[in-house]
Amino acid sequence: MVIKKAETALNDLDQVIGLLGNEHLDIIVVEGFRSLVEKRKDVLKIITAKDADSLKKTLEGTVQPIIAVAGVIGQQKPEIELEIPVINIPEEGKQLLKLVKEHLKTKGN
């Protein structure tokens, strides 16, 4: 695991990835970069939301691949029709890990 804090504001996902280029990582998890990743089809996404309204707003502007929804909303289990699972991390974290692993296997083939 590598955790890095940038000294300057990063406004490009490629800059973020560049900071980790020498680390030889299989997967990079970034948090708080929604505006940098929401339109990228080459970035696997796990959407976090506080409630159904913020989830709908986020989903409207985000392109696939999205493998899951998590965050506070995962504990609420809202009555929203989605094609992706809503995961309560404390109770269902292994399901999220399984989804990520499956995606990586599919992408590797």
DSSP file (Angstrom, degrees, kcal/mol; ACC not computed):
  #  RESIDUE AA STRUCTURE BP1 BP2  ACC     N-H-->O    O-->H-N    N-H-->O    O-->H-N    TCO  KAPPA ALPHA  PHI   PSI    X-CA   Y-CA   Z-CA
    1    1 A M              0   0    0      0, 0.0     2,-0.4     0, 0.0    24,-0.0   0.000 360.0 360.0 360.0 136.0    0.0    0.0    0.0
    2    2 A V        -     0   0    0      2,-0.0     2,-0.5    18,-0.0    21,-0.0  -0.995 360.0-172.5-126.3 127.9    1.2    3.5   -0.9
    3    3 A I        +     0   0    0     -2,-0.4     2,-0.4     2,-0.0     0, 0.0  -0.987  10.6 179.0-120.7 124.8   -0.4    6.7    0.4
    4    4 A K        -     0   0    0     -2,-0.5     2,-0.5     2,-0.0    -2,-0.0  -0.972  17.8-157.2-127.8 141.5    0.8   10.0   -1.1
    5    5 A K        -     0   0    0     -2,-0.4     2,-0.2     2,-0.0    -2,-0.0  -0.976  23.7-131.4-115.3 125.5   -0.2   13.5   -0.4
    6    6 A A        -     0   0    0     -2,-0.5     4,-0.1     1,-0.1    10,-0.0  -0.474   1.7-146.2 -78.0 145.1    0.5   16.0   -3.1
    7    7 A E  S    S+     0   0    0     -2,-0.2     2,-0.3     2,-0.1    -1,-0.1   0.720  85.0  36.9 -79.5 -22.8    2.2   19.3   -2.3
    8    8 A T  S    S-     0   0    0      1,-0.0     2,-0.2     0, 0.0    -2,-0.1  -0.827 100.7 -82.9-126.1 165.4    0.2   21.1   -5.1
    9    9 A A        -     0   0    0     -2,-0.3     2,-0.5     1,-0.0    -2,-0.1  -0.474  39.8-147.8 -68.3 133.8   -3.3   20.9   -6.4
   10   10 A L        +     0   0    0     -2,-0.2     3,-0.1     1,-0.1    -1,-0.0  -0.912  23.5 170.8-105.5 125.5   -3.7   18.1   -9.0
   11   11 A N        +     0   0    0     -2,-0.5     2,-0.3     1,-0.1    -1,-0.1   0.144  61.3  61.4-120.5  19.8   -6.2   18.8  -11.7
   12   12 A D    >>  -     0   0    0      1,-0.1     4,-1.5     0, 0.0     3,-0.9  -0.972  68.0-143.0-147.9 129.0   -5.5   15.9  -14.0
   13   13 A L  H 3> S+     0   0    0     -2,-0.3     4,-2.7     1,-0.3     5,-0.2   0.852 104.0  60.3 -61.0 -34.3   -5.8   12.2  -13.3
   14   14 A D  H 3> S+     0   0    0      1,-0.2     4,-2.2     2,-0.2    -1,-0.3   0.836 101.9  53.9 -63.4 -31.1   -2.8   11.5  -15.4
   15   15 A Q  H <> S+     0   0    0     -3,-0.9     4,-1.6     2,-0.2    -1,-0.2   0.917 108.7  48.9 -64.2 -43.7   -0.8   13.7  -13.0
   16   16 A V  H  X S+     0   0    0     -4,-1.5     4,-0.7     1,-0.2     3,-0.4   0.941 113.5  45.5 -61.7 -48.1   -2.1   11.6  -10.1
   17   17 A I  H >< S+     0   0    0     -4,-2.7     3,-1.1     1,-0.2     4,-0.3   0.875 107.6  59.4 -63.2 -37.6   -1.1    8.4  -11.8
   18   18 A G  H >< S+     0   0    0     -4,-2.2     3,-1.1     1,-0.3     4,-0.3   0.837  96.9  60.2 -60.2 -34.6    2.2    9.9  -12.7
   19   19 A L  H 3< S+     0   0    0     -4,-1.6    -1,-0.3    -3,-0.4     3,-0.2   0.776 112.3  39.7 -62.7 -25.3    3.0   10.4   -9.0
   20   20 A L  T X< S+     0   0    0     -3,-1.1     3,-2.1    -4,-0.7     4,-0.3   0.325  82.3 110.6-106.1   6.0    2.7    6.7   -8.6
   21   21 A G  G X  S+     0   0    0     -3,-1.1     3,-0.6    -4,-0.3    -1,-0.2   0.770  78.0  48.3 -55.9 -33.1    4.4    5.6  -11.8
   22   22 A N  G 3  S+     0   0    0     -4,-0.3    -1,-0.3    -3,-0.2    -2,-0.1   0.404  92.8  80.1 -89.0   3.2    7.5    4.1  -10.1
   23   23 A E  G <  S-     0   0    0     -3,-2.1    -1,-0.2     2,-0.0    -2,-0.2   0.615  87.6-137.1 -88.5 -13.0    5.5    2.1   -7.6
   24   24 A H    <   +     0   0    0     -3,-0.6     2,-0.3    -4,-0.3    -3,-0.1   0.951  39.3 174.5  55.8  55.0    4.6   -0.8   -9.9
   25   25 A L        -     0   0    0     -5,-0.3    -1,-0.2     1,-0.1     3,-0.1  -0.678  36.1-154.7 -96.4 146.2    1.0   -1.0   -8.6
   26   26 A D  S    S+     0   0    0     -2,-0.3     2,-0.3     1,-0.3    -1,-0.1   0.775  84.4  16.8 -83.5 -30.4   -1.8   -3.2  -10.0
   27   27 A I        -     0   0    0      2,-0.0     2,-0.4     0, 0.0    -1,-0.3  -0.998  62.6-157.8-146.2 143.3   -4.5   -0.9   -8.9
   28   28 A I        -     0   0    0     -2,-0.3     2,-0.5    -3,-0.1   -11,-0.0  -0.991   8.0-159.9-123.3 128.5   -4.8    2.7   -7.7
   29   29 A V        -     0   0    0     -2,-0.4     2,-0.4     2,-0.0    -2,-0.0  -0.943  12.3-177.2-109.2 122.5   -7.7    3.9   -5.6
   30   30 A V        -     0   0    0     -2,-0.5     2,-0.4     3,-0.0     3,-0.2  -0.937   6.9-162.2-119.5 145.0   -8.3    7.7   -5.6
   31   31 A E        +     0   0    0     -2,-0.4    -2,-0.0     1,-0.1     0, 0.0  -0.976  68.6  23.6-126.9 137.5  -10.9    9.5   -3.6
   32   32 A G  S    S+     0   0    0     -2,-0.4     3,-0.2     1,-0.0    -1,-0.1   0.678  85.1 107.1  88.2  18.2  -12.2   12.9   -4.1
   33   33 A F    >>  +     0   0    0     -3,-0.2     3,-1.5     1,-0.1     4,-1.3  -0.107  29.7 136.3-117.5  34.1  -11.5   13.2   -7.9
   34   34 A R  H >> S+     0   0    0      1,-0.3     4,-2.6     2,-0.2     3,-0.8   0.885  71.4  52.6 -51.3 -46.9  -15.0   12.9   -9.2
   35   35 A S  H 34 S+     0   0    0      1,-0.2    -1,-0.3     2,-0.2     4,-0.2   0.753 110.6  49.9 -65.0 -21.7  -14.6   15.7  -11.8
   36   36 A L  H <4 S+     0   0    0     -3,-1.5    -1,-0.2     1,-0.1   -23,-0.2   0.708 123.1  26.8 -87.5 -20.9  -11.5   14.1  -13.1
   37   37 A V  H X< S+     0   0    0     -4,-1.3     3,-1.7    -3,-0.8     6,-0.2   0.627  91.4  89.9-116.8 -16.6  -12.9   10.6  -13.5
   38   38 A E  T 3< S+     0   0    0     -4,-2.6    25,-3.1     1,-0.3    -3,-0.1   0.773  98.1  38.2 -60.9 -27.6  -16.7   10.8  -14.1
   39   39 A K  T 3  S+     0   0    0     -4,-0.2     2,-0.6    23,-0.2    -1,-0.3   0.398  93.2 104.8-101.2   2.1  -16.4   11.1  -17.9
   40   40 A R    X   -     0   0    0     -3,-1.7     3,-0.8     1,-0.1    23,-0.1  -0.748  48.5-168.5 -92.6 122.8  -13.5    8.6  -18.3
   41   41 A K  T 3  S+     0   0    0     -2,-0.6    -1,-0.1     1,-0.2    -4,-0.0   0.608  85.7  63.7 -80.1 -13.1  -14.4    5.2  -19.7
   42   42 A D  T 3  S+     0   0    0      2,-0.1     2,-0.5    -5,-0.0    -1,-0.2   0.333  88.7  82.2 -93.1   7.3  -11.0    3.8  -18.8
   43   43 A V  S <  S-     0   0    0     -3,-0.8     2,-0.3    -6,-0.2    -3,-0.0  -0.957  74.1-137.4-119.1 120.6  -11.5    4.3  -15.1
   44   44 A L        -     0   0    0     -2,-0.5     2,-0.4    22,-0.1    22,-0.2  -0.556  29.6-153.8 -71.3 134.9  -13.4    1.8  -12.9
   45   45 A K  E     -a   66   0A   0     20,-1.8    22,-2.5    -2,-0.3    23,-0.8  -0.918  26.5-169.7-123.4 141.5  -15.7    3.6  -10.5
   46   46 A I  E     -a   68   0A   0     -2,-0.4     2,-0.3    20,-0.2    23,-0.2  -0.986  28.6-144.5-118.5 113.8  -17.3    3.0   -7.1
   47   47 A I  E     -a   69   0A   0     21,-2.3    23,-3.1    -2,-0.5     2,-0.4  -0.628  12.2-162.2 -84.5 133.5  -19.8    5.8   -6.5
   48   48 A T  E     +a   70   0A   0     -2,-0.3     2,-0.3    21,-0.2    23,-0.2  -0.911  15.5 167.0-112.8 145.9  -20.2    7.1   -3.0
   49   49 A A        -     0   0    0     21,-1.6    24,-2.4    -2,-0.4    25,-0.3  -0.991  37.3-144.1-154.1 156.0  -23.3    9.0   -1.9
   50   50 A K  S    S-     0   0    0     -2,-0.3     2,-0.3     1,-0.2    -1,-0.1   0.797  84.1  -5.5 -89.5 -33.9  -25.0   10.3    1.3
   51   51 A D  S  > S-     0   0    0      1,-0.1     4,-2.0    21,-0.0    -1,-0.2  -0.909  80.3 -86.5-153.5 176.7  -28.5    9.9    0.1
   52   52 A A  H  > S+     0   0    0     -2,-0.3     4,-2.5     1,-0.2     5,-0.2   0.862 120.7  53.3 -61.7 -38.9  -30.7    9.0   -2.9
   53   53 A D  H  > S+     0   0    0      1,-0.2     4,-2.1     2,-0.2    -1,-0.2   0.930 110.7  44.9 -64.6 -45.5  -30.8   12.5   -4.3
   54   54 A S  H  > S+     0   0    0      1,-0.2     4,-2.2     2,-0.2    -1,-0.2   0.853 112.6  53.6 -68.5 -31.8  -27.0   12.9   -4.3
   55   55 A L  H  X S+     0   0    0     -4,-2.0     4,-3.0     2,-0.2     5,-0.2   0.940 108.3  48.5 -64.6 -47.3  -26.7    9.4   -5.8
   56   56 A K  H  X S+     0   0    0     -4,-2.5     4,-2.0     1,-0.2    -2,-0.2   0.923 112.3  49.4 -58.5 -44.5  -29.0   10.3   -8.7
   57   57 A K  H  X S+     0   0    0     -4,-2.1     4,-0.9     1,-0.2    -1,-0.2   0.918 113.6  45.7 -61.6 -44.7  -27.1   13.5   -9.4
   58   58 A T  H >< S+     0   0    0     -4,-2.2     3,-0.7     1,-0.2     4,-0.3   0.919 112.0  50.7 -65.8 -44.2  -23.8   11.7   -9.4
   59   59 A L  H >< S+     0   0    0     -4,-3.0     3,-1.2     1,-0.2    -1,-0.2   0.849 101.7  62.6 -64.2 -33.8  -25.0    8.9  -11.6
   60   60 A E  H 3< S+     0   0    0     -4,-2.0    -1,-0.2     1,-0.2    -2,-0.2   0.824 111.5  37.1 -60.4 -31.9  -26.5   11.3  -14.1
   61   61 A G  T << S+     0   0    0     -4,-0.9     2,-0.5    -3,-0.7    -1,-0.2   0.292 101.1  89.9-104.8  10.7  -23.0   12.7  -14.9
   62   62 A T    <   -     0   0    0     -3,-1.2     2,-0.2    -4,-0.3   -23,-0.2  -0.917  59.4-150.3-118.2 132.1  -20.9    9.6  -14.6
   63   63 A V        -     0   0    0    -25,-3.1   -23,-0.1    -2,-0.5   -18,-0.1  -0.571  37.1 -59.3 -93.4 159.2  -20.1    7.1  -17.5
   64   64 A Q  S    S+     0   0    0     -2,-0.2   -21,-0.2     1,-0.1    -1,-0.1  -0.302  91.9  76.3 -65.6 156.9  -19.4    3.4  -17.1
   65   65 A P        +     0   0    0      0, 0.0   -20,-1.8     0, 0.0     2,-0.5   0.280  57.8 151.5 -87.8 131.7  -17.7    1.4  -15.8
   66   66 A I  E     +a   45   0A   0    -22,-0.2   -20,-0.2     1,-0.1     3,-0.1  -0.995  16.0 178.3-120.5 121.3  -19.4    1.7  -12.5
   67   67 A I  E     -     0   0A   0    -22,-2.5     2,-0.3    -2,-0.5   -21,-0.2   0.694  59.1  -7.8-100.2 -18.7  -19.2   -1.5  -10.4
   68   68 A A  E     -a   46   0A   0    -23,-0.8   -21,-2.3    16,-0.2     2,-0.4  -0.994  51.2-126.2-166.6 165.5  -21.0   -0.4   -7.2
   69   69 A V  E     +ab  47  86A   0     16,-2.5    18,-3.5    -2,-0.3     2,-0.2  -0.975  39.9 154.1-118.6 136.8  -22.5    2.2   -5.0
   70   70 A A  E     +a   48   0A   0    -23,-3.1   -21,-1.6    -2,-0.4     3,-0.4  -0.750  19.6  80.8-145.3-168.6  -21.2    2.6   -1.4
   71   71 A G  S >> S-     0   0    0     16,-0.3     3,-1.4   -23,-0.2     4,-0.6  -0.628 103.3 -24.6  99.1-160.6  -20.9    5.2    1.3
   72   72 A V  H >> S+     0   0    0      1,-0.3     3,-1.4    -2,-0.2     4,-1.0   0.866 134.8  61.9 -55.6 -38.3  -23.6    6.3    3.8
   73   73 A I  H 3> S+     0   0    0    -24,-2.4     4,-1.8    -3,-0.4    -1,-0.3   0.785  91.7  66.7 -62.3 -26.4  -26.2    5.3    1.2
   74   74 A G  H <4 S+     0   0    0     -3,-1.4    -1,-0.3   -25,-0.3    14,-0.2   0.806 101.6  47.6 -63.8 -29.1  -25.0    1.7    1.5
   75   75 A Q  H << S+     0   0    0     -3,-1.4    -1,-0.2    -4,-0.6    -2,-0.2   0.746 111.5  50.9 -80.6 -25.0  -26.2    1.6    5.0
   76   76 A Q  H  < S-     0   0    0     -4,-1.0    -2,-0.2    -3,-0.2    -1,-0.2   0.765  86.6-155.3 -83.6 -26.8  -29.6    3.1    4.1
   77   77 A K     <  -     0   0    0     -4,-1.8    -3,-0.1     1,-0.1    -4,-0.1   0.964  21.5-150.8  47.1  67.6  -30.3    0.6    1.2
   78   78 A P        -     0   0    0      0, 0.0     2,-1.8     0, 0.0    -1,-0.1  -0.181  20.9-108.3 -68.0 159.2  -32.7    3.0   -0.6
   79   79 A E  S    S+     0   0    0      2,-0.1     2,-0.4     0, 0.0    -2,-0.0  -0.533  70.7 135.1 -85.7  69.9  -35.5    1.9   -2.8
   80   80 A I        -     0   0    0     -2,-1.8     2,-0.8     2,-0.0   -28,-0.0  -0.969  57.8-124.8-121.2 135.2  -33.8    2.9   -6.1
   81   81 A E        +     0   0    0     -2,-0.4     2,-0.3     2,-0.0    -2,-0.1  -0.709  44.8 161.5 -82.6 113.6  -33.8    0.7   -9.1
   82   82 A L        -     0   0    0     -2,-0.8     4,-0.1     2,-0.1    -2,-0.0  -0.939  44.9-144.6-131.7 152.8  -30.1    0.2  -10.1
   83   83 A E  S    S+     0   0    0     -2,-0.3    -1,-0.1     2,-0.1    -2,-0.0   0.431  88.5  66.1 -92.1  -1.0  -28.3   -2.2  -12.3
   84   84 A I  S    S-     0   0    0    -16,-0.0   -16,-0.2     1,-0.0    -2,-0.1  -0.896  93.8 -99.9-119.4 149.8  -25.3   -2.1   -9.9
   85   85 A P        -     0   0    0      0, 0.0   -16,-2.5     0, 0.0     2,-0.6  -0.372  20.2-140.1 -72.0 146.1  -25.2   -3.2   -6.3
   86   86 A V  B     -b   69   0A   0    -18,-0.2     2,-0.5    -4,-0.1   -16,-0.2  -0.940  29.4-158.9-101.3 119.0  -25.5   -0.9   -3.4
   87   87 A I        -     0   0    0    -18,-3.5     2,-0.9    -2,-0.6   -16,-0.3  -0.869  22.7-149.8-114.3 130.6  -23.0   -2.1   -0.8
   88   88 A N    >>  -     0   0    0     -2,-0.5     4,-3.6   -14,-0.2     3,-0.8  -0.848  21.5-154.3 -90.3 102.4  -22.8   -1.5    2.9
   89   89 A I  H 3> S+     0   0    0     -2,-0.9     4,-1.5     1,-0.3    -1,-0.2   0.863  86.1  53.2 -53.5 -48.5  -19.0   -1.7    3.4
   90   90 A P  H 34 S+     0   0    0      0, 0.0    -1,-0.3     0, 0.0    -2,-0.0   0.872 125.5  25.4 -58.3 -34.5  -18.9   -2.8    7.0
   91   91 A E  H <4 S+     0   0    0     -3,-0.8    -2,-0.2     1,-0.1     3,-0.1   0.749 136.5  28.2 -98.3 -27.3  -21.2   -5.7    6.3
   92   92 A E  H >X S+     0   0    0     -4,-3.6     4,-1.2     1,-0.1     3,-1.1   0.077  74.0 123.1-126.2  22.7  -20.6   -6.4    2.6
   93   93 A G  H 3X S+     0   0    0     -4,-1.5     4,-2.2     1,-0.3     5,-0.2   0.830  72.9  60.3 -57.0 -34.4  -17.1   -5.3    2.0
   94   94 A K  H 3> S+     0   0    0      1,-0.2     4,-2.3     2,-0.2    -1,-0.3   0.842  99.7  56.8 -63.8 -32.4  -16.0   -8.7    0.7
   95   95 A Q  H <> S+     0   0    0     -3,-1.1     4,-2.1     2,-0.2    -1,-0.2   0.905 107.0  48.6 -64.5 -40.8  -18.7   -8.4   -2.1
   96   96 A L  H  X S+     0   0    0     -4,-1.2     4,-2.2     2,-0.2    -2,-0.2   0.923 110.5  50.5 -65.0 -43.8  -17.0   -5.1   -3.2
   97   97 A L  H  X S+     0   0    0     -4,-2.2     4,-2.5     1,-0.2    -2,-0.2   0.909 109.4  51.8 -59.0 -42.4  -13.6   -6.8   -3.2
   98   98 A K  H  X S+     0   0    0     -4,-2.3     4,-2.6     1,-0.2    -1,-0.2   0.904 108.5  51.0 -61.2 -42.6  -15.0   -9.6   -5.3
   99   99 A L  H  X S+     0   0    0     -4,-2.1     4,-2.2     2,-0.2    -1,-0.2   0.905 110.9  48.1 -62.4 -42.4  -16.5   -7.2   -7.8
  100  100 A V  H  X S+     0   0    0     -4,-2.2     4,-2.4     2,-0.2    -2,-0.2   0.931 112.2  49.1 -64.0 -46.0  -13.1   -5.4   -8.2
  101  101 A K  H  X S+     0   0    0     -4,-2.5     4,-2.4     1,-0.2    -2,-0.2   0.911 110.4  50.8 -60.5 -43.1  -11.3   -8.7   -8.6
  102  102 A E  H  X S+     0   0    0     -4,-2.6     4,-2.5     1,-0.2    -1,-0.2   0.906 110.3  49.8 -61.7 -41.7  -13.8   -9.9  -11.2
  103  103 A H  H  X S+     0   0    0     -4,-2.2     4,-2.7     1,-0.2    -1,-0.2   0.923 110.3  49.8 -63.3 -43.5  -13.3   -6.7  -13.2
  104  104 A L  H  X S+     0   0    0     -4,-2.4     4,-1.8     2,-0.2    -2,-0.2   0.888 110.9  49.6 -63.9 -39.1   -9.6   -7.0  -13.1
  105  105 A K  H  X S+     0   0    0     -4,-2.4     4,-0.9     2,-0.2    -1,-0.2   0.928 112.6  47.5 -63.6 -44.8   -9.7  -10.6  -14.3
  106  106 A T  H >< S+     0   0    0     -4,-2.5     3,-0.7     1,-0.2    -2,-0.2   0.908 112.7  48.5 -62.4 -43.2  -12.1   -9.6  -17.1
  107  107 A K  H 3< S+     0   0    0     -4,-2.7    -1,-0.2     1,-0.2    -2,-0.2   0.829 107.2  56.7 -67.2 -31.8   -9.8   -6.7  -18.1
  108  108 A G  H 3<        0   0    0     -4,-1.8    -1,-0.2     1,-0.2    -2,-0.2   0.699 360.0 360.0 -72.6 -20.1   -6.8   -8.9  -18.0
  109  109 A N    <<        0   0    0     -4,-0.9    -1,-0.2    -3,-0.7    -2,-0.2   0.445 360.0 360.0 -88.4 360.0   -8.2  -11.3  -20.6
